[in-house]
């Protein structure tokens, strides 16, 4: 992977005022050559006009400890997704500076979590379950109701529609380990509020028990959340009936959240090797797990000496994704003793697009667009929302 200077393509972002919020208060205030063709799909495929369903991607990074304030800083960077789909594409990766933070949070503990809420808001929750909602459209923050029980990190969170967020503790299965944040219920205040849900039927261990999850269903009213555990089983939660069940003694063959793309009636996720895959979860049975329909090569090849840290997949709408990969890179410390080295974090964001391919457009291929590299230096925690 060769790092290039900024091209001539205009990716100007509208500057936004920098704001801060303290958490000390009660409320934590890709075209690629030789594309891969898959086997034809059965049935007619109806495609919608290609346009962005989401305009922005949110990168949250820790800003270290502020000893004077006795708090931990977290910076929210609002990145325009169109920059990863610039018409003037580069074959390699462009080094870029991150946009200035649109918001800074100060929390009393590094055990703070962030998730996307309502499509374009950010929910932050600290180690005591106190929460704050940041609305970047209005550039405002507001207190949110506290969780009934703080969740272990990283919590499992999935949105169903724009008015319900489900949050599951990945390490516990007792009462109040599973909650939903709901808006616009028949209440006098017409506000966000938490509802406790039945705990899952499995018994977690102390080491990251939930490995993968997805939302299956045609509409929010009939959505079912699938959760795979590290013991090789998959469970389901019916959001309408509020009941748990077991899908089978098999695990979903990917890591983290699978993103549903209605254009192709498939789910997309990163597998254990970090490669983008497509799955038909609806084809799974109680005795057989879903198998990948497609497995594509990694969209970027890191330079020698870069070690993979973690990866995120963000669905932008109409078959377009942003793949965010984080790496560790060792660099020599100037003036250090005996070739002393330190570790720096590098983030590579790449726009990729799923397109029909082959006879009658029944196959699929991945088209790689623009890649950008951000140097994050001493960042230890990161979220891509």
N, C-alpha and C positions, 0 to 999 in steps of 0.2 A: 504494500500500500504506500503510494507516494503522496506526500502532503504538498499541496499546491497553494499559491497565493490566491487572494480573493479575485474572482472573475468579474467581468464587466456587468453581469446581470444585476439589475436593480432589485435589491432586497431590503429597501429602506423600511424601517419600522417606525411607527408613530411613537415619539417619546411619551412616557407616562410619568407622573410624579412618583417619587419614592416615598413610601410610607412605612411606618413601624407600628407594631402592636405588642404590648407586653402581655405575657402569660402569667404574671404574678397575681392578677385579679382572680376571683373565683371562677370566671370563665376564661379559658385559655384564649384571654382576648388576643423494478430497478430496470434505455433498452440494454439487455445483456446479450452478448453473442451466444449463439447456440442455445436458445431457450429450450426448456424441457417441456415436452408435450406429454400429457397423461392420457389414460384410456378414455374414450368417449363416455359421456354421461348419458343416461337414458332420459328421454322426455325433452320437452321444449324448454329452453332457458330464456326467460324474459329479462332483458337488461334495462336498467334505468339510465338516464343521462348522467354522465360522470361529472360530479361536482362535490365539493367538500361538504361533508356533514358537520365537521368540526374545523374551526379556523385556527385554533391555538393548541399547543402542547405545553404542559407545565412541568418544568424541571425544578424539584425542590432539593436543595443541598444544605448540609449543615455548615454553619459559619463559625463553629468553634465556641468555646466558653468565654463569657465576659465576666471576669473576676470581680470587677467593680459592681456590676449589677447582679452578680450571683445567678446568672441565667445562661441559657444555651440559645444561640441564634440559629435561625433557619431562614434561608433566602428562597423566595419563589420567583422563578424566571418564567415569563410568559413569552413563548416562542411562536412566531407566525409559521404555521405548517407549510405555507406556500413556498417558503424558501427551499424546501426539500424537493420541489417539483418545478424547478426553474427550467425554462426551455433550453437555455445554454447549459447543457449537461457536461460534467467533467468525468473522465474515466477514473480518476483517483479522488482523494479526499482533500477538501479545502479546509485549511486552518482558519478558524473564526473566533472572535471574542463573543462571549455570551452577552445577550442583551442585559442591561442593568436590571436588578431585581425590581419587580413591580410591587413587592411587599416583603417585609421582614417580620418574622415572629420571634419573640423571646419567651422561652419556656423554662420553667424551674428544673427540668430534668431532660437529659438527652433521650429518654424513652418517650418520644413523641411520634405520632403517626399522622400521615396525610393521605387523603383519598379524594377522588373526584365526586362531586355532588351535583345532581341536577343538570349534568351535561357541560356546564361551564363555570362551576364554583368549586372552591377547595375547602374541604373540611379538615380541621386540625384538632387532634385530641391528645391530651397529655397523659402522664402516668397515673393520674387520679381520675381519669375519665372526663375531665373538664374540656369543653369543646368550643370552637370558634368557627364561623363561616366567613370566608373571604369571597366577595363578589367582584371579580376583576372588571366586569362590564361597567359597574357604577363606581369602581375603585373604592369600595367601602367594606368594612368588617362589621360583624354583629355577633353578639353572644348567642350561643346555641345551647340547648338543653344538655345537661351532662348525661353520660351513659349510666345505666343502672349499675354496671360493673366495668372497671377498666379492663381492656383487652391486652393479651400478650402480643408482642410484635414478632413478625409483621402480621397484623390481623388480616383475615380474609374478608374482603369487601366487594360486593357486586351491586350494581344498580339494576333495577327493574323499572323501566320507564324513566320519567324525569322526576317522580315524586316519591320514590321509595329506594332507600339504600339499606342493604342487609349487611350486617357486620358480625362475623363469627370469630370467636377466640380459637386459634389453631392448636392450643395446648390443653384446653379444658373442655369438660362436657357436663358441668354442673348447671344449676339454675342460673339464669342471667348471663350465660356465656354467649348467647345468641340473641341479637336485638335487631330491630329495624327502625330506621329514622324515616318518618312518614310526614308528608305535608298534605294539607287540604282535606283532612278527615272532618267529619261532622262535629266540630268543636267550636266553641264560641270565639276563640282567639284566632282560628284559621292559621296556625303556625306549625313549625316543625316540632315533632315530639317523638320520643323513643317508645317502642313497644317491645316488651319481653316476649320471646318466642320459645317453643319447646326445645330443650337441649338435644343434641344429636345422640343416636343410640350407641355410638362407639366409645371406647375408653382410650383417650390419648395417652401418649408417653410424654416425657419431658424434652423430646428433641423433634421439633417441627413436624407434627403429625400429619397435617394437611399438605398434600403435595400439588394438587391440581383441582380446578373447579371450572364450572361453566353454567350458563343459563340456557335451558332448553324449553321451548314453547313458542307459540305463534304470537302471543300478545301478553301484556303484563297480567291480565286476569287469569291466565292459565300457565304462567311461568313456573318452571320447576328448576331448582338449583341442584346441580350434581356436585358432589364433593368426594374426591378420592383421597384415601389415607395411605400412609407409608406401609401398612400391613397388607396392601394389595386388594383392598375392597373399595367399592364405590357406593355411596349412599345418596339419597335424593330427598329434597324437601319441597313439598307441594305448597306454594305460597298462597294458594286459595284456601285449601283445607287446613293449612298449618300443621301438616303431619309429615313425619319422617318415614322413609322406607329404604329398602336396600335394592340397588340396581343389579348387583352381581358381585361375585368374588373375583373381580378383576379391577385393575386401576386404569384410569385414563392415561393414554400414552403421550403425555406432554407435561410441562411444568407451568405452574401458575394458571392464569386465566385464559381460556379460549374465547376468541372474539367471533361472534356470529356475523356472517355476511349474507344478507337476504338475497343479494343479486345472484348468488350461486347456491344458496341453500346449504352452505358448508360452514364449518367452524375452523378458524385459523389460530395456530398457537406455535410456540417454540418447543421443540423436543429437548431431551436431556443433553443432546449435543449442541443445542443452540440454533438448530436449523429450522427455518419456517416450514410448517406442514399444514395440510388441509385435511379435515376429517368430516365424516358424515356421522355425527353422534346419534342421529335418529335411527340409524341402521343397527345400533347395538342391541343385543338381546341379553337376557339374564345369564346366559351361558357363554357369551362371546363379547369381547371388548371391541370397540371401534378401531379399525385399522386405518393408517394414514392413506388417503387417496393420492397425495403428492408429498414429496420431500424435496425441497430445493436446496441448492448449494448456498453456503453463507454468502451474503451480498458483499461483504468486504473481507479482505485478508489483512490482518494486523501486521505491522512490521516485526522483525525479529526482536525478541526480548520483551514483547508486550504479553502480559499474562491476563487471561480473561477473568473478569471479576463477577459480572452479572449482566443480564440482558432484559429488556422490556419490549413489549409489542403494543403499540397504540393504534387502534383502528380510527381512521379519519372519515370514513364514509365512502361509498361508491367504489369499493375494491381497493382503496388506497390505505397504506399503512406507513407508520414510522417505526423503524427498528432502531432502538437505542442500546448500544453496547458500551460497557464500561471495562476499562483495562487498567492494570497496574504497570507502571514503567519505572525501573530503577535508574536514577541519574546520580552522577558523582557530585558531592558537595564541594563547591569551590573553597579551597583552603582547608578542606577536611583532612583528618589524620589518616594516613595509610589508605588512600583511595576509598574513603568512607562514602557510602551511598545512602540516598533516601528514596522513598517511594512516592511517586506522583500518580494522580488519577487522570486518565484520559477518557473522554466520552466521544463516541462516534455515532451521530444520528444520520440515518439514511432513509430516504423516501423510496418506497417500492409500491408497485401497482400490479394487481392481479388482472389479467386480461384473457378473453376468450382466444383460443388458439386451435388450429387444426381444422379438420373437415367439419363444416357447419358450425364452427365455433364451439364445439363440445368439449374440447380440451382446454387446459388452462396453462398459462405461463406467467412467470414473474418478470416484470420489467423494472430494472434498477434506475432510479433517477439520481438526484444529487446527494452527496455525502458531505457532512461537515464534522470537524473535530474540534472539541472544546477542551482546553487544559484547565483542570479543576484543582490541581496541586494537592492540598492536604485534606480534601474532602473524604470523610469516612462513611457518611450515610447519604443515600440518594433515592429519590422517588421520581418516576416519570409517569405523569397522569394524563 
